[in-house]
């Protein structure tokens, strides 16, 4: 059985809450909404704060993989509760973030962080949360990691590739650690007790 989670209040975000984005390529502020990305997968990558320690290593890792992420019919936005001005200054001062290309959402009013249940009310920062939203507005993947641990862009790409595969191959499923060219499964009652044989 496939369970899908509709983004709570997605229509409210689309109609009422613009995404205030610092574009590090144009060095301009852009106002968009989730609706602007509805023809592809949107990855929302929340991180705690600009001027911290693990966060720039995560952002560098994402930037390195950005072209590969886009090849999987996806766009990614990184988001924190910092201002767009803080985003700009962080790019300018952190050597790890030289040539950073990914749009940076300023969730200054915390609405986006609250919507996705990643706001830490004690600090006012977002937790390390990654959400993959399908073109239909359905959350297909949720990852929330404790603050001292950085995430991996390789695992994000693996998930994006798996989502693209099952979208284009209805009725198939990707087993653990699946990657492109790996074997898949066709779930049925006939293989319920014989998965090992199916994978041989």
C-alpha positions, -999 to +999 in steps of 0.1 A: +000+000+000+013+034-009+007+062+016+010+098+005+010+129+027-006+161+014+013+192+024-008+207+052-019+242+041-002+240+008-029+260-009-025+287+018+012+289+011+006+292-027-020+319-023-009+338+008+028+332+016+055+343-009+088+326-007+113+354-001+144+341-019+179+354-022+193+344-056+231+342-053+235+341-090+217+374-098+223+387-063+187+398-062+157+392-040+129+372-056+094+365-045+080+331-056+056+305-043+056+267-042+033+269-072+061+283-093+078+248-090+047+226-096+061+212-128+090+195-111+099+181-077+108+207-051+133+199-024+129+222+007+162+219+026+158+236+060+189+244+081+194+261+115+212+293+107+237+310+084+266+318+107+270+284+122+293+254+117+278+223+101+254+243+079+280+257+054+294+221+050+259+209+040+253+238+016+287+232+000+278+196-005+244+205-020+260+231-043+285+205-056+256+182-065+232+209-078+235+200-115+228+163-108+198+173-086+184+193-115+188+163-139+163+143-118+136+168-127+140+186-093+147+221-080+161+227-045+157+257-022+176+260+011+157+277+039+165+292+073+149+318+095+177+343+087+171+374+065+180+376+028+207+400+039+222+375+062+221+349+033+239+374+011+266+381+037+271+345+045+278+337+008+303+366+007+322+357+038+324+319+039+350+303+016+331+270+016+302+288-002+322+303-031+302+301-063+270+290-044+241+288-069+210+276-049+182+299-040+181+307-003+147+312+013+143+337+042+117+323+065+119+353+088+084+350+101+088+312+106+056+303+087+073+278+065+092+262+093+060+259+114+041+244+084+067+216+080+070+211+118+107+219+119+107+251+139+126+249+172+106+273+194+134+277+219+160+289+194+138+303+167+158+283+142+147+255+119+158+219+124+177+201+097+147+190+077+146+179+041+113+175+022+108+163-013+075+175-028+061+160-060+048+181-089+013+173-076+021+189-042+025+156-023+053+151+002+072+120-010+101+120+014+108+135+049+142+135+066+148+153+099+183+150+115+195+161+149+214+195+147+250+182+152+248+158+122+251+170+086+232+154+057+244+139+025+236+151-010+244+116-023+215+102-003+192+130-015+201+123-051+195+085-046+160+093-033+153+117-062+164+090-087+142+064-070+112+087-070+117+094-107+120+056-114+088+046-096+070+075-112+079+063-147+076+026-138+042+022-120+039-011-100+077-013-093+094-007-060+130+001-050+146-021-023+170-009+003+200+011-009+186+010-045+205+030-070+202+035-107+207+002-126+200-018-094+174-044-094+138-035-085+108-054-072+073-059-084+053-063-051+026-090-052+012-116-028+031-142-048+065-129-036+055-119-001+076-148+014+101-151-014+117-116-017+152-132-016+145-153-047+132-122-065+164-104-059+186-132-071 
